[in-house]
Amino acid sequence: MILDYEPGDKVINPKNKDWGIGQVQSIIKEKVTVNFENVGKKVINAYLIELIKI
C-alpha cells in the first residue's frame, strides 16, 4: 500500500464522516495524524482505514 497523503492535505474518514474535514498533521510509517474539525486530533492506521483526500 502506498500512502498518498502529505502534511496539509484535507481528508475525510469514510467510516466516521461526522468527524468532519481533517487536515493531515504528520505521517510516520502507516500512522497518519489528522486534526479533525469536530473531534480534534486522531491517529489513524492507514492500513485499516483509508482516508479520502478532498
N, CA, C and O atoms as a printed pandas DataFrame, in Angstrom:
     atom_number atom_name residue_name chain_id  residue_number  x_coord  y_coord  z_coord
0              1         N          MET        A               1    0.842   -1.188    0.000
1              2        CA          MET        A               1    0.000    0.000    0.000
2              3         C          MET        A               1    0.881    1.243    0.000
3              4         O          MET        A               1    1.812    1.348    0.799
4              5         N          ILE        A               2    0.598    2.162   -0.872
5              6        CA          ILE        A               2    1.328    3.424   -0.926
6              7         C          ILE        A               2    0.442    4.507   -0.337
7              8         O          ILE        A               2   -0.685    4.715   -0.785
8              9         N          LEU        A               3    0.957    5.188    0.665
9             10        CA          LEU        A               3    0.187    6.259    1.286
10            11         C          LEU        A               3    0.329    7.516    0.447
11            12         O          LEU        A               3    1.436    7.980    0.174
12            13         N          ASP        A               4   -0.800    8.052    0.049
13            14        CA          ASP        A               4   -0.813    9.217   -0.829
14            15         C          ASP        A               4   -1.256   10.458   -0.054
15            16         O          ASP        A               4   -2.099   11.225   -0.519
16            17         N          TYR        A               5   -0.675   10.645    1.140
17            18        CA          TYR        A               5   -1.001   11.790    1.974
18            19         C          TYR        A               5    0.267   12.586    2.263
19            20         O          TYR        A               5    1.366   12.037    2.345
20            21         N          GLU        A               6    0.087   13.875    2.412
21            22        CA          GLU        A               6    1.176   14.756    2.826
22            23         C          GLU        A               6    0.635   15.685    3.891
23            24         O          GLU        A               6   -0.561   15.976    3.893
24            25         N          PRO        A               7    1.476   16.164    4.799
25            26        CA          PRO        A               7    1.003   17.149    5.773
26            27         C          PRO        A               7    0.353   18.339    5.065
27            28         O          PRO        A               7    0.882   18.878    4.093
28            29         N          GLY        A               8   -0.800   18.723    5.582
29            30        CA          GLY        A               8   -1.552   19.819    4.988
30            31         C          GLY        A               8   -2.718   19.355    4.134
31            32         O          GLY        A               8   -3.633   20.135    3.869
32            33         N          ASP        A               9   -2.703   18.092    3.694
33            34        CA          ASP        A               9   -3.810   17.567    2.887
34            35         C          ASP        A               9   -5.102   17.552    3.700
35            36         O          ASP        A               9   -5.090   17.279    4.900
36            37         N          LYS        A              10   -6.210   17.848    3.033
37            38        CA          LYS        A              10   -7.540   17.770    3.654
38            39         C          LYS        A              10   -8.118   16.400    3.335
39            40         O          LYS        A              10   -8.064   15.942    2.194
40            41         N          VAL        A              11   -8.677   15.744    4.365
41            42        CA          VAL        A              11   -9.195   14.390    4.212
42            43         C          VAL        A              11  -10.504   14.226    4.994
43            44         O          VAL        A              11  -10.835   15.039    5.857
44            45         N          ILE        A              12  -11.232   13.165    4.675
45            46        CA          ILE        A              12  -12.351   12.732    5.500
46            47         C          ILE        A              12  -12.159   11.251    5.801
47            48         O          ILE        A              12  -11.517   10.521    5.045
48            49         N          ASN        A              13  -12.732   10.828    6.927
49            50        CA          ASN        A              13  -12.709    9.427    7.307
50            51         C          ASN        A              13  -14.061    8.841    6.904
51            52         O          ASN        A              13  -15.071    9.164    7.529
52            53         N          PRO        A              14  -14.109    7.990    5.879
53            54        CA          PRO        A              14  -15.401    7.481    5.386
54            55         C          PRO        A              14  -16.162    6.665    6.430
55            56         O          PRO        A              14  -17.379    6.516    6.321
56            57         N          LYS        A              15  -15.469    6.134    7.437
57            58        CA          LYS        A              15  -16.146    5.350    8.477
58            59         C          LYS        A              15  -16.703    6.243    9.584
59            60         O          LYS        A              15  -17.530    5.796   10.378
60            61         N          ASN        A              16  -16.258    7.504    9.647
61            62        CA          ASN        A              16  -16.721    8.444   10.667
62            63         C          ASN        A              16  -16.882    9.824   10.043
63            64         O          ASN        A              16  -16.162   10.756   10.401
64            65         N          LYS        A              17  -17.808    9.958    9.126
65            66        CA          LYS        A              17  -17.979   11.226    8.410
66            67         C          LYS        A              17  -18.382   12.368    9.337
67            68         O          LYS        A              17  -18.151   13.534    9.016
68            69         N          ASP        A              18  -18.981   12.046   10.484
69            70        CA          ASP        A              18  -19.388   13.077   11.432
70            71         C          ASP        A              18  -18.180   13.757   12.100
71            72         O          ASP        A              18  -18.347   14.779   12.766
72            73         N          TRP        A              19  -16.969   13.204   11.933
73            74        CA          TRP        A              19  -15.761   13.856   12.444
74            75         C          TRP        A              19  -15.475   15.143   11.683
75            76         O          TRP        A              19  -14.757   16.014   12.174
76            77         N          GLY        A              20  -16.038   15.262   10.480
77            78        CA          GLY        A              20  -15.815   16.449    9.665
78            79         C          GLY        A              20  -14.549   16.340    8.840
79            80         O          GLY        A              20  -13.959   15.268    8.704
80            81         N          ILE        A              21  -14.150   17.467    8.298
81            82        CA          ILE        A              21  -12.937   17.532    7.477
82            83         C          ILE        A              21  -11.728   17.573    8.395
83            84         O          ILE        A              21  -11.719   18.262    9.416
84            85         N          GLY        A              22  -10.714   16.823    8.009
85            86        CA          GLY        A              22   -9.476   16.799    8.783
86            87         C          GLY        A              22   -8.300   17.260    7.955
87            88         O          GLY        A              22   -8.308   17.189    6.726
88            89         N          GLN        A              23   -7.281   17.738    8.667
89            90        CA          GLN        A              23   -6.044   18.135    7.995
90            91         C          GLN        A              23   -4.926   17.238    8.499
91            92         O          GLN        A              23   -4.714   17.104    9.704
92            93         N          VAL        A              24   -4.207   16.618    7.551
93            94        CA          VAL        A              24   -3.104   15.734    7.898
94            95         C          VAL        A              24   -1.996   16.550    8.572
95            96         O          VAL        A              24   -1.545   17.566    8.042
96            97         N          GLN        A              25   -1.567   16.083    9.753
97            98        CA          GLN        A              25   -0.506   16.746   10.505
98            99         C          GLN        A              25    0.848   16.078   10.265
99           100         O          GLN        A              25    1.851   16.751   10.031
100          101         N          SER        A              26    0.861   14.738   10.327
101          102        CA          SER        A              26    2.115   14.015   10.136
102          103         C          SER        A              26    1.831   12.587    9.691
103          104         O          SER        A              26    0.733   12.063    9.879
104          105         N          ILE        A              27    2.848   11.971    9.096
105          106        CA          ILE        A              27    2.769   10.576    8.664
106          107         C          ILE        A              27    4.044    9.889    9.127
107          108         O          ILE        A              27    5.147   10.294    8.757
108          109         N          ILE        A              28    3.889    8.842    9.942
109          110        CA          ILE        A              28    5.024    8.044   10.391
110          111         C          ILE        A              28    4.663    6.590   10.124
111          112         O          ILE        A              28    3.798    6.013   10.783
112          113         N          LYS        A              29    5.350    6.009    9.133
113          114        CA          LYS        A              29    5.030    4.663    8.642
114          115         C          LYS        A              29    3.560    4.633    8.250
115          116         O          LYS        A              29    3.151    5.405    7.383
116          117         N          GLU        A              30    2.734    3.749    8.870
117          118        CA          GLU        A              30    1.320    3.669    8.492
118          119         C          GLU        A              30    0.432    4.543    9.374
119          120         O          GLU        A              30   -0.784    4.568    9.181
120          121         N          LYS        A              31    1.007    5.254   10.329
121          122        CA          LYS        A              31    0.233    6.095   11.247
122          123         C          LYS        A              31    0.107    7.513   10.702
123          124         O          LYS        A              31    1.104    8.210   10.510
124          125         N          VAL        A              32   -1.135    7.929   10.455
125          126        CA          VAL        A              32   -1.403    9.265    9.924
126          127         C          VAL        A              32   -2.117   10.052   11.022
127          128         O          VAL        A              32   -3.209    9.680   11.449
128          129         N          THR        A              33   -1.497   11.138   11.476
129          130        CA          THR        A              33   -2.111   12.001   12.483
130          131         C          THR        A              33   -2.900   13.081   11.765
131          132         O          THR        A              33   -2.370   13.817   10.933
132          133         N          VAL        A              34   -4.193   13.158   12.111
133          134        CA          VAL        A              34   -5.105   14.084   11.439
134          135         C          VAL        A              34   -5.834   14.910   12.498
135          136         O          VAL        A              34   -6.284   14.371   13.509
136          137         N          ASN        A              35   -5.947   16.214   12.265
137          138        CA          ASN        A              35   -6.711   17.090   13.145
138          139         C          ASN        A              35   -8.080   17.318   12.498
139          140         O          ASN        A              35   -8.197   18.047   11.513
140          141         N          PHE        A              36   -9.122   16.680   13.070
141          142        CA          PHE        A              36  -10.477   16.785   12.532
142          143         C          PHE        A              36  -11.217   17.946   13.180
143          144         O          PHE        A              36  -11.014   18.241   14.358
144          145         N          GLU        A              37  -12.087   18.612   12.397
145          146        CA          GLU        A              37  -12.776   19.805   12.869
146          147         C          GLU        A              37  -13.741   19.532   14.018
147          148         O          GLU        A              37  -13.948   20.417   14.849
148          149         N          ASN        A              38  -14.339   18.345   14.100
149          150        CA          ASN        A              38  -15.342   18.073   15.129
150          151         C          ASN        A              38  -14.844   17.255   16.316
151          152         O          ASN        A              38  -15.473   17.266   17.374
152          153         N          VAL        A              39  -13.727   16.547   16.161
153          154        CA          VAL        A              39  -13.258   15.664   17.249
154          155         C          VAL        A              39  -11.795   15.871   17.618
155          156         O          VAL        A              39  -11.281   15.194   18.508
156          157         N          GLY        A              40  -11.129   16.786   16.956
157          158        CA          GLY        A              40   -9.735   17.049   17.287
158          159         C          GLY        A              40   -8.769   16.066   16.643
159          160         O          GLY        A              40   -9.041   15.494   15.588
160          161         N          LYS        A              41   -7.641   15.888   17.304
161          162        CA          LYS        A              41   -6.546   15.102   16.732
162          163         C          LYS        A              41   -6.775   13.611   16.918
163          164         O          LYS        A              41   -7.093   13.149   18.014
164          165         N          LYS        A              42   -6.610   12.868   15.835
165          166        CA          LYS        A              42   -6.732   11.408   15.852
166          167         C          LYS        A              42   -5.547   10.807   15.108
167          168         O          LYS        A              42   -5.068   11.372   14.125
168          169         N          VAL        A              43   -5.079    9.657   15.586
169          170        CA          VAL        A              43   -4.034    8.904   14.888
170          171         C          VAL        A              43   -4.725    7.738   14.185
171          172         O          VAL        A              43   -5.347    6.892   14.828
172          173         N          ILE        A              44   -4.609    7.704   12.860
173          174        CA          ILE        A              44   -5.296    6.721   12.027
174          175         C          ILE        A              44   -4.276    5.724   11.493
175          176         O          ILE        A              44   -3.225    6.116   10.986
176          177         N          ASN        A              45   -4.588    4.433   11.608
177          178        CA          ASN        A              45   -3.772    3.405   10.970
178          179         C          ASN        A              45   -4.242    3.299    9.517
179          180         O          ASN        A              45   -5.331    2.792    9.248
180          181         N          ALA        A              46   -3.425    3.773    8.594
181          182        CA          ALA        A              46   -3.816    3.849    7.185
182          183         C          ALA        A              46   -3.984    2.473    6.542
183          184         O          ALA        A              46   -4.563    2.369    5.461
184          185         N          TYR        A              47   -3.483    1.410    7.195
185          186        CA          TYR        A              47   -3.714    0.068    6.656
186          187         C          TYR        A              47   -5.119   -0.424    6.988
187          188         O          TYR        A              47   -5.638   -1.309    6.308
188          189         N          LEU        A              48   -5.746    0.143    8.033
189          190        CA          LEU        A              48   -7.080   -0.282    8.441
190          191         C          LEU        A              48   -8.175    0.646    7.932
191          192         O          LEU        A              48   -9.276    0.194    7.619
192          193         N          ILE        A              49   -7.879    1.934    7.847
193          194        CA          ILE        A              49   -8.861    2.924    7.408
194          195         C          ILE        A              49   -8.238    3.757    6.292
195          196         O          ILE        A              49   -7.199    4.390    6.478
196          197         N          GLU        A              50   -8.883    3.746    5.140
197          198        CA          GLU        A              50   -8.370    4.526    4.008
198          199         C          GLU        A              50   -9.052    5.885    4.002
199          200         O          GLU        A              50  -10.242    6.000    3.707
200          201         N          LEU        A              51   -8.284    6.903    4.330
201          202        CA          LEU        A              51   -8.800    8.273    4.306
202          203         C          LEU        A              51   -9.008    8.713    2.873
203          204         O          LEU        A              51   -8.294    8.276    1.971
204          205         N          ILE        A              52   -9.991    9.583    2.664
205          206        CA          ILE        A              52  -10.285   10.082    1.324
206          207         C          ILE        A              52   -9.831   11.522    1.241
207          208         O          ILE        A              52  -10.280   12.368    2.015
208          209         N          LYS        A              53   -8.924   11.807    0.287
209          210        CA          LYS        A              53   -8.473   13.184    0.074
210          211         C          LYS        A              53   -9.575   13.991   -0.592
211          212         O          LYS        A              53  -10.284   13.499   -1.470
212          213         N          ILE        A              54   -9.705   15.249   -0.156
213          214        CA          ILE        A              54  -10.713   16.129   -0.778
214          215         C          ILE        A              54  -10.036   17.383   -1.296
215          216         O          ILE        A              54  -10.700   18.256   -1.854
